[in-house]
Amino acid sequence: MRNQSGWTPAWRDVAPRDAYDIVIVGGGGHGLATAHYLAKMHGLTNVAVLEKGYIGSGNVGRNTTIIRSNYLLPGNTPFYEWSLKLWEGLEQDINYNAMVSQRGVLNLYHSDAQRDAYARRGNAMRIAGADAELLDRDAVRKMVPYLDFDNARFPVRGGLLQRRGGTVRHDAVAWGYARAADQRGVDIVQNCEVTGIRIEQGRVLGVETTRGFVAAKKVGLAAAGNSSRVAAMAGLRLPIESHVLQAFVSEGIKPLIDTVVTFGAGHFYISQSDKGGLVLGGDIDGYNSYAQRGNLGAVEHVLEEGMALMPMIGRLRVLRSWGGVMDMSMDGSPIIDRTPVAGLYLNAGWCYGGFKATPASGWCFAHTIATDEPHPFSAAYRLDRFATGRLIDEKGQGAQPNLQ
Ligand SMILES: Cc1cc2nc3c(=O)[nH]c(=O)nc-3n(C[C@H](O)[C@H](O)[C@H](O)COP(=O)(O)OP(=O)(O)OC[C@H]3O[C@@H](n4cnc5c(N)ncnc54)[C@H](O)[C@@H]3O)c2cc1C
């Protein structure tokens, strides 16, 4: 009613100071959440988040917004369930409408073997305090009657449902964490690319940036798809490859899908945005890339899988598609840890699933940076597991990030 006048900036637009106690490299969801929890939980506010572009330009603003905690392995279950609990209280915590929508996540199964694997996963989830329900075909049909049940190439036999899973407005998460951190005194510096990491006698001294040298007692890396490039500035070679993941939005239609559905016979998932567009995605582009755009092969793959599950979407037009650069780790699980360089910390390897992890990742990374100890919820996400062999291979597919 004010004709879009009277808005004030959500956070201060600051130039970097000469020195901070802590510098976070990367103003994505994880870097901003880390800054928020450093300030809120540890009272550390002499902190800067340095972002090479603008807030929300990375994967935090490019993902398909799904949150869930349907993990199987002990290293993962407490972490992702904690993340879901933080999502449930996020809007009150940061005083920002992030449109947290617990509309449920339904993973379909198409064979007896897959049903048994989902039963096992559901049991592990319930033991870890998460919610899980194994649905048979009739229950799935009642819930999502528009799938192809009668003539499908991969008949739907049932599904594993997590009702507390759902979606969150992705860029609002970045804006909300940025505003909350800023209000506690954190400097959020946009258009400030880190170009080098200054290290002397095995200890970090600060970072070189396109806006000059910034000294720091501690530096946390949260650069997601660019993790291996940024870590290389400190002489670290990470067990990470970068791949593009694409996503698609259709033209807006009337309400059709009131949950998140994932296909069990391929890599495809779909939900509906509040504006009415169907939001869909699938597997990564198979080749390594740092470009934020993908190729037509993956487009065809995703859309064909969607058609196999829901043939009626073939009449829709795809309105937009885009890509984001994924930091694929060799076991498909993340890293939150110190590095061999004193004062340098690493948050990376989020693969397809880092958005749902944003609150717990920030919480645990802030703990690690503040206390120099791993947080109990992220204790398994150690960098040295790739040397010791204590991998967290959720998919049981080995060191092939293009298969994770
Ligand atoms: C298409 C797509 C769909 C996805 N869907 C889901 C989903 O449904 N659910 C889910 O859980 N996850 C999903 N993900 C994964 C999730 O988005 C990421 O794992 C997560 O966002 C990564 O963490 P981030 O938010 O901190 O990353 P980003 O937002 O990418 O933040 C990293 C930041 O670091 C900055 N940076 C890099 N290098 C430098 C430098 N040298 N100096 C300064 N800054 C630098 C980048 O500009 C970037 O802003 C999806 C990803 C994509 C691309």
Ligand as a Chemical Component Dictionary entry (heavy atoms), coordinates in Angstrom:
data_LIG
# 
_chem_comp.id                   LIG 
_chem_comp.type                 NON-POLYMER 
_chem_comp.pdbx_formal_charge   0 
_chem_comp.three_letter_code    LIG 
# 
loop_
_chem_comp_atom.comp_id 
_chem_comp_atom.atom_id 
_chem_comp_atom.alt_atom_id 
_chem_comp_atom.type_symbol 
_chem_comp_atom.charge 
_chem_comp_atom.model_Cartn_x 
_chem_comp_atom.model_Cartn_y 
_chem_comp_atom.model_Cartn_z 
_chem_comp_atom.pdbx_ordinal 
LIG C1  C1  C 0 19.605 -27.618 -8.453 1  
LIG C2  C2  C 0 19.904 -27.951 -7.025 2  
LIG C3  C3  C 0 18.937 -28.580 -6.249 3  
LIG C4  C4  C 0 19.195 -28.889 -4.912 4  
LIG N1  N1  N 0 18.190 -29.393 -4.155 5  
LIG C5  C5  C 0 18.385 -29.621 -2.835 6  
LIG C6  C6  C 0 17.299 -30.019 -2.024 7  
LIG O1  O1  O 0 16.157 -30.119 -2.486 8  
LIG N2  N2  N 0 17.538 -30.284 -0.717 9  
LIG C7  C7  C 0 18.783 -30.181 -0.183 10 
LIG O2  O2  O 0 18.949 -30.471 0.995  11 
LIG N3  N3  N 0 19.834 -29.735 -0.926 12 
LIG C8  C8  C 0 19.663 -29.447 -2.232 13 
LIG N4  N4  N 0 20.699 -28.981 -3.008 14 
LIG C9  C9  C 0 22.031 -28.846 -2.399 15 
LIG C10 C10 C 0 22.197 -27.552 -1.614 16 
LIG O3  O3  O 0 21.680 -26.459 -2.337 17 
LIG C11 C11 C 0 23.684 -27.309 -1.308 18 
LIG O4  O4  O 0 24.282 -28.488 -0.805 19 
LIG C12 C12 C 0 23.879 -26.207 -0.269 20 
LIG O5  O5  O 0 23.129 -25.066 -0.605 21 
LIG C13 C13 C 0 25.364 -25.849 -0.188 22 
LIG O6  O6  O 0 25.654 -24.978 0.877  23 
LIG P1  P1  P 0 25.572 -23.374 0.781  24 
LIG O7  O7  O 0 24.158 -22.983 0.870  25 
LIG O8  O8  O 0 26.456 -22.797 1.813  26 
LIG O9  O9  O 0 26.152 -23.129 -0.673 27 
LIG P2  P2  P 0 26.249 -21.811 -1.550 28 
LIG O10 O10 O 0 24.998 -21.014 -1.497 29 
LIG O11 O11 O 0 26.738 -22.235 -2.899 30 
LIG O12 O12 O 0 27.351 -20.979 -0.774 31 
LIG C14 C14 C 0 28.741 -21.006 -1.054 32 
LIG C15 C15 C 0 29.143 -19.589 -1.341 33 
LIG O13 O13 O 0 30.563 -19.503 -1.401 34 
LIG C16 C16 C 0 30.850 -18.447 -2.298 35 
LIG N5  N5  N 0 32.253 -18.566 -2.696 36 
LIG C17 C17 C 0 32.828 -19.534 -3.442 37 
LIG N6  N6  N 0 34.127 -19.257 -3.619 38 
LIG C18 C18 C 0 34.382 -18.111 -2.939 39 
LIG C19 C19 C 0 35.548 -17.324 -2.755 40 
LIG N7  N7  N 0 36.722 -17.674 -3.302 41 
LIG N8  N8  N 0 35.441 -16.193 -1.998 42 
LIG C20 C20 C 0 34.265 -15.823 -1.440 43 
LIG N9  N9  N 0 33.122 -16.537 -1.618 44 
LIG C21 C21 C 0 33.197 -17.666 -2.355 45 
LIG C22 C22 C 0 29.869 -18.676 -3.442 46 
LIG O14 O14 O 0 29.694 -17.520 -4.232 47 
LIG C23 C23 C 0 28.614 -19.085 -2.680 48 
LIG O15 O15 O 0 27.732 -17.997 -2.480 49 
LIG C24 C24 C 0 20.478 -28.631 -4.352 50 
LIG C25 C25 C 0 21.440 -27.997 -5.126 51 
LIG C26 C26 C 0 21.162 -27.647 -6.449 52 
LIG C27 C27 C 0 22.206 -26.956 -7.268 53 
# 
loop_
_chem_comp_bond.comp_id 
_chem_comp_bond.atom_id_1 
_chem_comp_bond.atom_id_2 
_chem_comp_bond.value_order 
_chem_comp_bond.pdbx_ordinal 
LIG C1  C2  SING 1  
LIG C2  C3  SING 2  
LIG C2  C26 DOUB 3  
LIG C3  C4  DOUB 4  
LIG C4  N1  SING 5  
LIG C4  C24 SING 6  
LIG N1  C5  DOUB 7  
LIG C5  C6  SING 8  
LIG C5  C8  SING 9  
LIG C6  O1  DOUB 10 
LIG C6  N2  SING 11 
LIG N2  C7  SING 12 
LIG C7  O2  DOUB 13 
LIG C7  N3  SING 14 
LIG N3  C8  DOUB 15 
LIG C8  N4  SING 16 
LIG N4  C9  SING 17 
LIG N4  C24 SING 18 
LIG C9  C10 SING 19 
LIG C10 O3  SING 20 
LIG C10 C11 SING 21 
LIG C11 O4  SING 22 
LIG C11 C12 SING 23 
LIG C12 O5  SING 24 
LIG C12 C13 SING 25 
LIG C13 O6  SING 26 
LIG O6  P1  SING 27 
LIG P1  O7  DOUB 28 
LIG P1  O8  SING 29 
LIG P1  O9  SING 30 
LIG O9  P2  SING 31 
LIG P2  O10 DOUB 32 
LIG P2  O11 SING 33 
LIG P2  O12 SING 34 
LIG O12 C14 SING 35 
LIG C14 C15 SING 36 
LIG C15 O13 SING 37 
LIG C15 C23 SING 38 
LIG O13 C16 SING 39 
LIG C16 N5  SING 40 
LIG C16 C22 SING 41 
LIG N5  C17 SING 42 
LIG N5  C21 SING 43 
LIG C17 N6  DOUB 44 
LIG N6  C18 SING 45 
LIG C18 C19 SING 46 
LIG C18 C21 DOUB 47 
LIG C19 N7  SING 48 
LIG C19 N8  DOUB 49 
LIG N8  C20 SING 50 
LIG C20 N9  DOUB 51 
LIG N9  C21 SING 52 
LIG C22 O14 SING 53 
LIG C22 C23 SING 54 
LIG C23 O15 SING 55 
LIG C24 C25 DOUB 56 
LIG C25 C26 SING 57 
LIG C26 C27 SING 58 
# 
